[in-house]
Amino acid sequence: MVIRYNRKTGDRIVREYPGQNGYANAVSDPDFRKDMGKHLGDWELAVIGSDSFDSIRTTHSRYFTGRDVTPIHA
């Protein structure tokens, strides 16, 4: 899963990569690779692997405090 998280507003954009190769697919995503290592202002970019979305919501709860502003096509 790739999460773009706005530290100031709590807004987030989430893109899921299901399956056994999900983490590898996430770090290979062209949008992630384009922004990796860049200063994104208030936005933080995180790649998180887990067995379920619910696990990530629990272990990384701060990423889920604001609004989900994920575009429909993401």
N, C-alpha and C positions, 0 to 999 in steps of 0.2 A: 504494500500500500504506500502511495506517495501522498503526503499531506502538506499542503501549503497553509501555513497558520499565521494570521496577523496578530502579533503580540499586543498591539494597541487596542484593537477592537474585539479580538477573539474569533473573528470570522475565519472560516476554513474552506478549503477546496480539497476534496478527497477523490483520489482515483484508485480503485481497487484492481489488483492483479491476482486473480484466484488461481488455485492449483499448485501443484508441487514446485513449479518453476516461477511462482509469482514474484518472489524477491528478485530473482535474476531478471525477469521481465521488467520490473519496476526500475531497476538501476540502468537498464538498457533503453528505457523510453527516451526518445529524442527530446521531449520537453524537459524532462528531468536533467538530462545531460547538458542541455543548453544553459540551464540556470545553476547547475552544480558549481559551488565555489564562488558564486557571485554575491556581492552585497545587495540584498533585496530590500533595503530599508526596514520597514516594520514587519516584513514577511519573512518567515522561517520556512525552510524546506526540509522535510524529514522523510526518510524511507524506513518503514517499520514492517518487519515480518512477524507473522503470528499464525496460529492455527485457526483463529476466528476473529471476526470483526469485533465481537463482544469483548474478547480478551484485550484487544487494543483500546477499546473504550474504557476499560477498567485500569489497565496499566499506564495509559497515557491520557488520562482524563482531561488534562489541561487543554488538549487540542480540541475538545468537544464542549467547551464552555460557551461559545458564541454561536453565531448563525452559520448554517451550511449554505455557502454561496457557490456550490459546485454547479457549473454549467451543465445542462442536460446532456450534451454530447461528450462530457468527460467520462 
